[in-house]
């Protein structure tokens, strides 16, 4: 077995243990393997172990990997999630090549994704990115504006609003981690009271996996714990 395979099995076992300890079914938590900065070979390695959902932050890098895998493994049907910041001029290739987008925080971006989603593809799954910690340096709609944005996006064709995503302020204090994730879940529940059905909380990474699952995450975005430390200088 490869290192990625070993790491993947360890992460899945950790998810199962934390979910059970939190009184939840492990089946309620999906693993999204964040493969940014790692090559197609690493993705294929993880896919050989049954991991089918992959998250990418950088569009051009992602498109190169998607094309390579489609060319060399055409029977492999991976689920691609775009989780990085979105510029207006990048919405068309995102709408054409991804199944999920986790980082929508403006109506303009949602409208462009809706207009540019090919008619022969299923609706594009959308998560609103919420700046749950109020950091100036972070992307995301402010919590008090999330309901208004959700109501608008829910009306757009070719999109399916699924839930909320957040990257809270980094801290090693698990109680602080849990508080941020709890606020995101409360925001999701509040939006649902207005007739919008949301089933996804995209929250939790390698450093705060336990806190996220304990507070109701349905999708954890794990990169380092699976693929190792990233070399951004490559």
Secondary structure, DSSP 8 states (H G I E B T S, - for coil): --HHHHHHHHHHHHHHHHHHHTT--GGG-EEEEE-TTS-HHHHHHHHTTT--EEEES-HHHHHHHHHHHHHH-TT---EEEE-S---GGGHHHHHHH-SEEEEE-SHHHHHHHHHHS-TTS--EEEEEEB-TT--TTS-SB-HHHHHHHHHHHTTSTTEEEEEEE------S-HHHHHHHHHHHHHHHHHHHTTT----EEE---TTTHHHHHHTT-SEEEE-HHHH----TT-
